[in-house]
Amino acid sequence: MNAIAGGKTCTVTIETEDGPMQIKAVVPNSMSNDDASAAIHDKYDGIYGGGNVCVSRCS
């Protein structure tokens, strides 16, 4: 996701063929954690598969 100034950062773990990779995704502060997780899944599930994306924390 594109960086948004003043947004909240979510920790995302993605399972790949080469093992897990962890990324940070920035979402607007106005998003609830559930909405942020849904937006991240919308972006990455199609690329990595729905069972391979885990949003562990947004703050």
Predicted model as a PDB file, atoms N, CA, C, CB and O in Angstrom, pLDDT in the B-factor column:
MODEL        1                                                                  
ATOM      1  N   MET A   1       0.840  -1.163   0.000  1.00 51.00           N  
ATOM      2  CA  MET A   1       0.000   0.000   0.000  1.00 51.00           C  
ATOM      3  C   MET A   1       0.892   1.235   0.000  1.00 51.00           C  
ATOM      4  CB  MET A   1      -0.959  -0.007   1.209  1.00 51.00           C  
ATOM      5  O   MET A   1       2.012   1.213   0.511  1.00 51.00           O  
ATOM      6  N   ASN A   2       0.392   2.270  -0.562  1.00 52.00           N  
ATOM      7  CA  ASN A   2       1.165   3.503  -0.602  1.00 52.00           C  
ATOM      8  C   ASN A   2       1.183   4.141   0.778  1.00 52.00           C  
ATOM      9  CB  ASN A   2       0.587   4.482  -1.643  1.00 52.00           C  
ATOM     10  O   ASN A   2       0.209   4.066   1.526  1.00 52.00           O  
ATOM     11  N   ALA A   3       2.303   4.766   1.102  1.00 49.00           N  
ATOM     12  CA  ALA A   3       2.430   5.424   2.392  1.00 49.00           C  
ATOM     13  C   ALA A   3       1.482   6.612   2.473  1.00 49.00           C  
ATOM     14  CB  ALA A   3       3.876   5.875   2.629  1.00 49.00           C  
ATOM     15  O   ALA A   3       1.318   7.360   1.510  1.00 49.00           O  
ATOM     16  N   ILE A   4       0.865   6.771   3.631  1.00 48.00           N  
ATOM     17  CA  ILE A   4      -0.042   7.875   3.875  1.00 48.00           C  
ATOM     18  C   ILE A   4       0.479   8.618   5.098  1.00 48.00           C  
ATOM     19  CB  ILE A   4      -1.520   7.379   4.081  1.00 48.00           C  
ATOM     20  O   ILE A   4       0.616   8.027   6.168  1.00 48.00           O  
ATOM     21  N   ALA A   5       0.769   9.901   4.952  1.00 62.00           N  
ATOM     22  CA  ALA A   5       1.310  10.673   6.063  1.00 62.00           C  
ATOM     23  C   ALA A   5       0.340  10.633   7.237  1.00 62.00           C  
ATOM     24  CB  ALA A   5       1.589  12.131   5.637  1.00 62.00           C  
ATOM     25  O   ALA A   5      -0.854  10.888   7.074  1.00 62.00           O  
ATOM     26  N   GLY A   6       0.854  10.315   8.412  1.00 70.00           N  
ATOM     27  CA  GLY A   6       0.041  10.308   9.601  1.00 70.00           C  
ATOM     28  C   GLY A   6      -0.856   9.092   9.743  1.00 70.00           C  
ATOM     29  O   GLY A   6      -1.742   9.082  10.598  1.00 70.00           O  
ATOM     30  N   GLY A   7      -0.653   8.084   8.940  1.00 90.00           N  
ATOM     31  CA  GLY A   7      -1.491   6.892   9.013  1.00 90.00           C  
ATOM     32  C   GLY A   7      -1.023   5.933  10.083  1.00 90.00           C  
ATOM     33  O   GLY A   7      -0.007   6.155  10.742  1.00 90.00           O  
ATOM     34  N   LYS A   8      -1.784   4.854  10.247  1.00 94.00           N  
ATOM     35  CA  LYS A   8      -1.367   3.807  11.176  1.00 94.00           C  
ATOM     36  C   LYS A   8      -0.664   2.706  10.392  1.00 94.00           C  
ATOM     37  CB  LYS A   8      -2.585   3.236  11.966  1.00 94.00           C  
ATOM     38  O   LYS A   8      -0.988   2.442   9.234  1.00 94.00           O  
ATOM     39  N   THR A   9       0.295   2.077  11.038  1.00 96.00           N  
ATOM     40  CA  THR A   9       1.109   1.051  10.395  1.00 96.00           C  
ATOM     41  C   THR A   9       0.637  -0.324  10.825  1.00 96.00           C  
ATOM     42  CB  THR A   9       2.600   1.239  10.732  1.00 96.00           C  
ATOM     43  O   THR A   9       0.453  -0.588  12.013  1.00 96.00           O  
ATOM     44  N   CYS A  10       0.442  -1.199   9.847  1.00 97.00           N  
ATOM     45  CA  CYS A  10       0.034  -2.575  10.100  1.00 97.00           C  
ATOM     46  C   CYS A  10       1.191  -3.510   9.775  1.00 97.00           C  
ATOM     47  CB  CYS A  10      -1.223  -2.944   9.268  1.00 97.00           C  
ATOM     48  O   CYS A  10       1.877  -3.338   8.768  1.00 97.00           O  
ATOM     49  N   THR A  11       1.399  -4.494  10.630  1.00 97.00           N  
ATOM     50  CA  THR A  11       2.404  -5.524  10.390  1.00 97.00           C  
ATOM     51  C   THR A  11       1.724  -6.677   9.658  1.00 97.00           C  
ATOM     52  CB  THR A  11       3.063  -6.010  11.733  1.00 97.00           C  
ATOM     53  O   THR A  11       0.704  -7.201  10.106  1.00 97.00           O  
ATOM     54  N   VAL A  12       2.309  -7.061   8.523  1.00 97.00           N  
ATOM     55  CA  VAL A  12       1.720  -8.090   7.668  1.00 97.00           C  
ATOM     56  C   VAL A  12       2.766  -9.167   7.415  1.00 97.00           C  
ATOM     57  CB  VAL A  12       1.204  -7.484   6.321  1.00 97.00           C  
ATOM     58  O   VAL A  12       3.889  -8.863   7.014  1.00 97.00           O  
ATOM     59  N   THR A  13       2.398 -10.428   7.648  1.00 97.00           N  
ATOM     60  CA  THR A  13       3.275 -11.548   7.323  1.00 97.00           C  
ATOM     61  C   THR A  13       2.684 -12.276   6.127  1.00 97.00           C  
ATOM     62  CB  THR A  13       3.450 -12.514   8.543  1.00 97.00           C  
ATOM     63  O   THR A  13       1.504 -12.628   6.119  1.00 97.00           O  
ATOM     64  N   ILE A  14       3.517 -12.496   5.116  1.00 97.00           N  
ATOM     65  CA  ILE A  14       3.091 -13.172   3.896  1.00 97.00           C  
ATOM     66  C   ILE A  14       3.927 -14.433   3.730  1.00 97.00           C  
ATOM     67  CB  ILE A  14       3.229 -12.238   2.649  1.00 97.00           C  
ATOM     68  O   ILE A  14       5.156 -14.377   3.710  1.00 97.00           O  
ATOM     69  N   GLU A  15       3.251 -15.565   3.614  1.00 96.00           N  
ATOM     70  CA  GLU A  15       3.937 -16.839   3.373  1.00 96.00           C  
ATOM     71  C   GLU A  15       4.226 -16.953   1.872  1.00 96.00           C  
ATOM     72  CB  GLU A  15       3.072 -18.060   3.879  1.00 96.00           C  
ATOM     73  O   GLU A  15       3.320 -16.837   1.046  1.00 96.00           O  
ATOM     74  N   THR A  16       5.493 -17.181   1.532  1.00 94.00           N  
ATOM     75  CA  THR A  16       5.897 -17.347   0.135  1.00 94.00           C  
ATOM     76  C   THR A  16       6.621 -18.680  -0.015  1.00 94.00           C  
ATOM     77  CB  THR A  16       6.805 -16.166  -0.332  1.00 94.00           C  
ATOM     78  O   THR A  16       6.893 -19.366   0.970  1.00 94.00           O  
ATOM     79  N   GLU A  17       6.925 -19.033  -1.247  1.00 92.00           N  
ATOM     80  CA  GLU A  17       7.687 -20.267  -1.512  1.00 92.00           C  
ATOM     81  C   GLU A  17       9.025 -20.264  -0.791  1.00 92.00           C  
ATOM     82  CB  GLU A  17       7.913 -20.444  -3.016  1.00 92.00           C  
ATOM     83  O   GLU A  17       9.522 -21.316  -0.389  1.00 92.00           O  
ATOM     84  N   ASP A  18       9.611 -19.078  -0.626  1.00 94.00           N  
ATOM     85  CA  ASP A  18      10.929 -18.942  -0.008  1.00 94.00           C  
ATOM     86  C   ASP A  18      10.848 -18.752   1.504  1.00 94.00           C  
ATOM     87  CB  ASP A  18      11.670 -17.779  -0.627  1.00 94.00           C  
ATOM     88  O   ASP A  18      11.866 -18.508   2.151  1.00 94.00           O  
ATOM     89  N   GLY A  19       9.659 -18.859   2.068  1.00 96.00           N  
ATOM     90  CA  GLY A  19       9.477 -18.652   3.500  1.00 96.00           C  
ATOM     91  C   GLY A  19       8.707 -17.369   3.765  1.00 96.00           C  
ATOM     92  O   GLY A  19       8.366 -16.638   2.834  1.00 96.00           O  
ATOM     93  N   PRO A  20       8.435 -17.096   5.036  1.00 97.00           N  
ATOM     94  CA  PRO A  20       7.633 -15.919   5.375  1.00 97.00           C  
ATOM     95  C   PRO A  20       8.406 -14.623   5.168  1.00 97.00           C  
ATOM     96  CB  PRO A  20       7.157 -16.006   6.815  1.00 97.00           C  
ATOM     97  O   PRO A  20       9.616 -14.559   5.387  1.00 97.00           O  
ATOM     98  N   MET A  21       7.682 -13.594   4.741  1.00 97.00           N  
ATOM     99  CA  MET A  21       8.271 -12.260   4.671  1.00 97.00           C  
ATOM    100  C   MET A  21       7.337 -11.323   5.414  1.00 97.00           C  
ATOM    101  CB  MET A  21       8.494 -11.791   3.182  1.00 97.00           C  
ATOM    102  O   MET A  21       6.116 -11.474   5.365  1.00 97.00           O  
ATOM    103  N   GLN A  22       7.917 -10.366   6.094  1.00 97.00           N  
ATOM    104  CA  GLN A  22       7.122  -9.416   6.858  1.00 97.00           C  
ATOM    105  C   GLN A  22       7.238  -8.048   6.226  1.00 97.00           C  
ATOM    106  CB  GLN A  22       7.568  -9.374   8.332  1.00 97.00           C  
ATOM    107  O   GLN A  22       8.333  -7.599   5.885  1.00 97.00           O  
ATOM    108  N   ILE A  23       6.093  -7.382   6.069  1.00 96.00           N  
ATOM    109  CA  ILE A  23       6.064  -6.041   5.508  1.00 96.00           C  
ATOM    110  C   ILE A  23       5.257  -5.143   6.440  1.00 96.00           C  
ATOM    111  CB  ILE A  23       5.462  -6.044   4.070  1.00 96.00           C  
ATOM    112  O   ILE A  23       4.534  -5.623   7.313  1.00 96.00           O  
ATOM    113  N   LYS A  24       5.390  -3.855   6.246  1.00 96.00           N  
ATOM    114  CA  LYS A  24       4.593  -2.857   6.947  1.00 96.00           C  
ATOM    115  C   LYS A  24       3.697  -2.204   5.908  1.00 96.00           C  
ATOM    116  CB  LYS A  24       5.495  -1.795   7.689  1.00 96.00           C  
ATOM    117  O   LYS A  24       4.162  -1.814   4.837  1.00 96.00           O  
ATOM    118  N   ALA A  25       2.413  -2.087   6.224  1.00 95.00           N  
ATOM    119  CA  ALA A  25       1.454  -1.421   5.355  1.00 95.00           C  
ATOM    120  C   ALA A  25       0.882  -0.235   6.125  1.00 95.00           C  
ATOM    121  CB  ALA A  25       0.318  -2.403   4.886  1.00 95.00           C  
ATOM    122  O   ALA A  25       0.501  -0.377   7.286  1.00 95.00           O  
ATOM    123  N   VAL A  26       0.821   0.921   5.494  1.00 95.00           N  
ATOM    124  CA  VAL A  26       0.299   2.121   6.139  1.00 95.00           C  
ATOM    125  C   VAL A  26      -1.098   2.403   5.597  1.00 95.00           C  
ATOM    126  CB  VAL A  26       1.243   3.340   5.908  1.00 95.00           C  
ATOM    127  O   VAL A  26      -1.314   2.441   4.385  1.00 95.00           O  
ATOM    128  N   VAL A  27      -2.039   2.600   6.511  1.00 95.00           N  
ATOM    129  CA  VAL A  27      -3.431   2.876   6.164  1.00 95.00           C  
ATOM    130  C   VAL A  27      -3.858   4.158   6.882  1.00 95.00           C  
ATOM    131  CB  VAL A  27      -4.365   1.671   6.550  1.00 95.00           C  
ATOM    132  O   VAL A  27      -3.204   4.578   7.836  1.00 95.00           O  
ATOM    133  N   PRO A  28      -4.947   4.781   6.432  1.00 95.00           N  
ATOM    134  CA  PRO A  28      -5.397   6.002   7.114  1.00 95.00           C  
ATOM    135  C   PRO A  28      -5.779   5.741   8.569  1.00 95.00           C  
ATOM    136  CB  PRO A  28      -6.587   6.606   6.374  1.00 95.00           C  
ATOM    137  O   PRO A  28      -6.317   4.683   8.895  1.00 95.00           O  
ATOM    138  N   ASN A  29      -5.497   6.708   9.440  1.00 94.00           N  
ATOM    139  CA  ASN A  29      -5.864   6.589  10.854  1.00 94.00           C  
ATOM    140  C   ASN A  29      -7.359   6.405  11.034  1.00 94.00           C  
ATOM    141  CB  ASN A  29      -5.404   7.814  11.623  1.00 94.00           C  
ATOM    142  O   ASN A  29      -7.798   5.808  12.017  1.00 94.00           O  
ATOM    143  N   SER A  30      -8.138   6.908  10.102  1.00 94.00           N  
ATOM    144  CA  SER A  30      -9.593   6.843  10.227  1.00 94.00           C  
ATOM    145  C   SER A  30     -10.148   5.432  10.025  1.00 94.00           C  
ATOM    146  CB  SER A  30     -10.230   7.781   9.230  1.00 94.00           C  
ATOM    147  O   SER A  30     -11.305   5.176  10.358  1.00 94.00           O  
ATOM    148  N   MET A  31      -9.347   4.520   9.489  1.00 95.00           N  
ATOM    149  CA  MET A  31      -9.798   3.139   9.280  1.00 95.00           C  
ATOM    150  C   MET A  31      -9.766   2.373  10.590  1.00 95.00           C  
ATOM    151  CB  MET A  31      -8.924   2.428   8.227  1.00 95.00           C  
ATOM    152  O   MET A  31      -8.814   2.484  11.363  1.00 95.00           O  
ATOM    153  N   SER A  32     -10.822   1.587  10.838  1.00 95.00           N  
ATOM    154  CA  SER A  32     -10.778   0.671  11.980  1.00 95.00           C  
ATOM    155  C   SER A  32      -9.770  -0.427  11.655  1.00 95.00           C  
ATOM    156  CB  SER A  32     -12.203   0.066  12.293  1.00 95.00           C  
ATOM    157  O   SER A  32      -9.392  -0.602  10.497  1.00 95.00           O  
ATOM    158  N   ASN A  33      -9.338  -1.160  12.667  1.00 94.00           N  
ATOM    159  CA  ASN A  33      -8.395  -2.248  12.422  1.00 94.00           C  
ATOM    160  C   ASN A  33      -9.007  -3.313  11.516  1.00 94.00           C  
ATOM    161  CB  ASN A  33      -7.952  -2.875  13.746  1.00 94.00           C  
ATOM    162  O   ASN A  33      -8.308  -3.892  10.684  1.00 94.00           O  
ATOM    163  N   ASP A  34     -10.306  -3.577  11.667  1.00 95.00           N  
ATOM    164  CA  ASP A  34     -10.970  -4.555  10.800  1.00 95.00           C  
ATOM    165  C   ASP A  34     -10.987  -4.082   9.344  1.00 95.00           C  
ATOM    166  CB  ASP A  34     -12.406  -4.813  11.288  1.00 95.00           C  
ATOM    167  O   ASP A  34     -10.735  -4.868   8.431  1.00 95.00           O  
ATOM    168  N   ASP A  35     -11.286  -2.792   9.129  1.00 96.00           N  
ATOM    169  CA  ASP A  35     -11.294  -2.248   7.768  1.00 96.00           C  
ATOM    170  C   ASP A  35      -9.889  -2.248   7.175  1.00 96.00           C  
ATOM    171  CB  ASP A  35     -11.870  -0.821   7.761  1.00 96.00           C  
ATOM    172  O   ASP A  35      -9.710  -2.530   5.990  1.00 96.00           O  
ATOM    173  N   ALA A  36      -8.894  -1.931   8.003  1.00 96.00           N  
ATOM    174  CA  ALA A  36      -7.506  -1.938   7.542  1.00 96.00           C  
ATOM    175  C   ALA A  36      -7.098  -3.348   7.122  1.00 96.00           C  
ATOM    176  CB  ALA A  36      -6.561  -1.408   8.646  1.00 96.00           C  
ATOM    177  O   ALA A  36      -6.485  -3.536   6.072  1.00 96.00           O  
ATOM    178  N   SER A  37      -7.439  -4.329   7.940  1.00 96.00           N  
ATOM    179  CA  SER A  37      -7.118  -5.715   7.616  1.00 96.00           C  
ATOM    180  C   SER A  37      -7.804  -6.139   6.314  1.00 96.00           C  
ATOM    181  CB  SER A  37      -7.536  -6.645   8.768  1.00 96.00           C  
ATOM    182  O   SER A  37      -7.190  -6.788   5.468  1.00 96.00           O  
ATOM    183  N   ALA A  38      -9.071  -5.772   6.161  1.00 96.00           N  
ATOM    184  CA  ALA A  38      -9.799  -6.118   4.935  1.00 96.00           C  
ATOM    185  C   ALA A  38      -9.157  -5.473   3.710  1.00 96.00           C  
ATOM    186  CB  ALA A  38     -11.268  -5.684   5.044  1.00 96.00           C  
ATOM    187  O   ALA A  38      -9.050  -6.113   2.663  1.00 96.00           O  
ATOM    188  N   ALA A  39      -8.729  -4.218   3.824  1.00 96.00           N  
ATOM    189  CA  ALA A  39      -8.099  -3.525   2.695  1.00 96.00           C  
ATOM    190  C   ALA A  39      -6.769  -4.185   2.322  1.00 96.00           C  
ATOM    191  CB  ALA A  39      -7.874  -2.036   3.035  1.00 96.00           C  
ATOM    192  O   ALA A  39      -6.442  -4.317   1.142  1.00 96.00           O  
ATOM    193  N   ILE A  40      -6.012  -4.594   3.331  1.00 96.00           N  
ATOM    194  CA  ILE A  40      -4.730  -5.260   3.071  1.00 96.00           C  
ATOM    195  C   ILE A  40      -4.972  -6.614   2.404  1.00 96.00           C  
ATOM    196  CB  ILE A  40      -3.925  -5.440   4.390  1.00 96.00           C  
ATOM    197  O   ILE A  40      -4.275  -6.975   1.456  1.00 96.00           O  
ATOM    198  N   HIS A  41      -5.952  -7.354   2.897  1.00 96.00           N  
ATOM    199  CA  HIS A  41      -6.280  -8.636   2.272  1.00 96.00           C  
ATOM    200  C   HIS A  41      -6.754  -8.428   0.829  1.00 96.00           C  
ATOM    201  CB  HIS A  41      -7.364  -9.372   3.091  1.00 96.00           C  
ATOM    202  O   HIS A  41      -6.385  -9.198  -0.058  1.00 96.00           O  
ATOM    203  N   ASP A  42      -7.565  -7.398   0.590  1.00 96.00           N  
ATOM    204  CA  ASP A  42      -8.012  -7.107  -0.779  1.00 96.00           C  
ATOM    205  C   ASP A  42      -6.820  -6.888  -1.708  1.00 96.00           C  
ATOM    206  CB  ASP A  42      -8.928  -5.867  -0.795  1.00 96.00           C  
ATOM    207  O   ASP A  42      -6.838  -7.310  -2.864  1.00 96.00           O  
ATOM    208  N   LYS A  43      -5.798  -6.231  -1.196  1.00 95.00           N  
ATOM    209  CA  LYS A  43      -4.631  -5.923  -2.025  1.00 95.00           C  
ATOM    210  C   LYS A  43      -3.738  -7.148  -2.259  1.00 95.00           C  
ATOM    211  CB  LYS A  43      -3.818  -4.813  -1.377  1.00 95.00           C  
ATOM    212  O   LYS A  43      -3.255  -7.346  -3.374  1.00 95.00           O  
ATOM    213  N   TYR A  44      -3.511  -7.967  -1.237  1.00 95.00           N  
ATOM    214  CA  TYR A  44      -2.493  -9.012  -1.329  1.00 95.00           C  
ATOM    215  C   TYR A  44      -3.013 -10.440  -1.512  1.00 95.00           C  
ATOM    216  CB  TYR A  44      -1.669  -8.971  -0.118  1.00 95.00           C  
ATOM    217  O   TYR A  44      -2.259 -11.293  -1.980  1.00 95.00           O  
ATOM    218  N   ASP A  45      -4.266 -10.734  -1.164  1.00 96.00           N  
ATOM    219  CA  ASP A  45      -4.768 -12.102  -1.287  1.00 96.00           C  
ATOM    220  C   ASP A  45      -4.718 -12.614  -2.723  1.00 96.00           C  
ATOM    221  CB  ASP A  45      -6.190 -12.179  -0.771  1.00 96.00           C  
ATOM    222  O   ASP A  45      -4.385 -13.777  -2.950  1.00 96.00           O  
ATOM    223  N   GLY A  46      -5.038 -11.775  -3.681  1.00 95.00           N  
ATOM    224  CA  GLY A  46      -5.008 -12.190  -5.084  1.00 95.00           C  
ATOM    225  C   GLY A  46      -3.610 -12.510  -5.577  1.00 95.00           C  
ATOM    226  O   GLY A  46      -3.441 -13.298  -6.508  1.00 95.00           O  
ATOM    227  N   ILE A  47      -2.621 -11.910  -4.966  1.00 94.00           N  
ATOM    228  CA  ILE A  47      -1.221 -12.128  -5.370  1.00 94.00           C  
ATOM    229  C   ILE A  47      -0.646 -13.357  -4.680  1.00 94.00           C  
ATOM    230  CB  ILE A  47      -0.360 -10.888  -5.044  1.00 94.00           C  
ATOM    231  O   ILE A  47      -0.024 -14.200  -5.326  1.00 94.00           O  
ATOM    232  N   TYR A  48      -0.853 -13.461  -3.357  1.00 95.00           N  
ATOM    233  CA  TYR A  48      -0.200 -14.501  -2.561  1.00 95.00           C  
ATOM    234  C   TYR A  48      -1.136 -15.612  -2.098  1.00 95.00           C  
ATOM    235  CB  TYR A  48       0.442 -13.880  -1.370  1.00 95.00           C  
ATOM    236  O   TYR A  48      -0.679 -16.605  -1.535  1.00 95.00           O  
ATOM    237  N   GLY A  49      -2.430 -15.461  -2.325  1.00 92.00           N  
ATOM    238  CA  GLY A  49      -3.397 -16.447  -1.858  1.00 92.00           C  
ATOM    239  C   GLY A  49      -3.928 -16.061  -0.486  1.00 92.00           C  
ATOM    240  O   GLY A  49      -3.174 -15.632   0.388  1.00 92.00           O  
ATOM    241  N   GLY A  50      -5.243 -16.220  -0.308  1.00 83.00           N  
ATOM    242  CA  GLY A  50      -5.885 -15.766   0.922  1.00 83.00           C  
ATOM    243  C   GLY A  50      -5.347 -16.387   2.189  1.00 83.00           C  
ATOM    244  O   GLY A  50      -5.314 -15.719   3.223  1.00 83.00           O  
ATOM    245  N   GLY A  51      -4.931 -17.621   2.154  1.00 92.00           N  
ATOM    246  CA  GLY A  51      -4.416 -18.264   3.352  1.00 92.00           C  
ATOM    247  C   GLY A  51      -2.981 -17.916   3.664  1.00 92.00           C  
ATOM    248  O   GLY A  51      -2.437 -18.371   4.670  1.00 92.00           O  
ATOM    249  N   ASN A  52      -2.357 -17.115   2.815  1.00 96.00           N  
ATOM    250  CA  ASN A  52      -0.939 -16.804   2.974  1.00 96.00           C  
ATOM    251  C   ASN A  52      -0.682 -15.400   3.490  1.00 96.00           C  
ATOM    252  CB  ASN A  52      -0.235 -16.983   1.671  1.00 96.00           C  
ATOM    253  O   ASN A  52       0.475 -15.008   3.639  1.00 96.00           O  
ATOM    254  N   VAL A  53      -1.718 -14.639   3.765  1.00 97.00           N  
ATOM    255  CA  VAL A  53      -1.569 -13.256   4.229  1.00 97.00           C  
ATOM    256  C   VAL A  53      -2.152 -13.156   5.629  1.00 97.00           C  
ATOM    257  CB  VAL A  53      -2.269 -12.247   3.258  1.00 97.00           C  
ATOM    258  O   VAL A  53      -3.307 -13.516   5.856  1.00 97.00           O  
ATOM    259  N   CYS A  54      -1.346 -12.663   6.568  1.00 96.00           N  
ATOM    260  CA  CYS A  54      -1.788 -12.518   7.952  1.00 96.00           C  
ATOM    261  C   CYS A  54      -1.473 -11.100   8.428  1.00 96.00           C  
ATOM    262  CB  CYS A  54      -1.106 -13.579   8.872  1.00 96.00           C  
ATOM    263  O   CYS A  54      -0.312 -10.692   8.453  1.00 96.00           O  
ATOM    264  N   VAL A  55      -2.505 -10.356   8.802  1.00 96.00           N  
ATOM    265  CA  VAL A  55      -2.331  -9.026   9.372  1.00 96.00           C  
ATOM    266  C   VAL A  55      -2.339  -9.205  10.880  1.00 96.00           C  
ATOM    267  CB  VAL A  55      -3.457  -8.019   8.892  1.00 96.00           C  
ATOM    268  O   VAL A  55      -3.362  -9.566  11.463  1.00 96.00           O  
ATOM    269  N   SER A  56      -1.191  -8.949  11.517  1.00 91.00           N  
ATOM    270  CA  SER A  56      -1.086  -9.273  12.944  1.00 91.00           C  
ATOM    271  C   SER A  56      -1.310  -8.086  13.856  1.00 91.00           C  
ATOM    272  CB  SER A  56       0.255  -9.857  13.231  1.00 91.00           C  
ATOM    273  O   SER A  56      -1.680  -8.264  15.017  1.00 91.00           O  
ATOM    274  N   ARG A  57      -1.093  -6.870  13.357  1.00 89.00           N  
ATOM    275  CA  ARG A  57      -1.218  -5.721  14.254  1.00 89.00           C  
ATOM    276  C   ARG A  57      -1.291  -4.439  13.463  1.00 89.00           C  
ATOM    277  CB  ARG A  57      -0.049  -5.666  15.237  1.00 89.00           C  
ATOM    278  O   ARG A  57      -0.561  -4.257  12.489  1.00 89.00           O  
ATOM    279  N   CYS A  58      -2.181  -3.543  13.884  1.00 93.00           N  
ATOM    280  CA  CYS A  58      -2.254  -2.207  13.313  1.00 93.00           C  
ATOM    281  C   CYS A  58      -2.234  -1.211  14.470  1.00 93.00           C  
ATOM    282  CB  CYS A  58      -3.538  -2.029  12.422  1.00 93.00           C  
ATOM    283  O   CYS A  58      -3.030  -1.312  15.404  1.00 93.00           O  
ATOM    284  N   SER A  59      -1.324  -0.258  14.396  1.00 92.00           N  
ATOM    285  CA  SER A  59      -1.271   0.761  15.446  1.00 92.00           C  
ATOM    286  C   SER A  59      -0.763   2.079  14.888  1.00 92.00           C  
ATOM    287  CB  SER A  59      -0.378   0.300  16.604  1.00 92.00           C  
ATOM    288  O   SER A  59      -0.649   3.058  15.625  1.00 92.00           O  
TER     289      SER A  59                                                      
ENDMDL                                                                          
END                                                                             
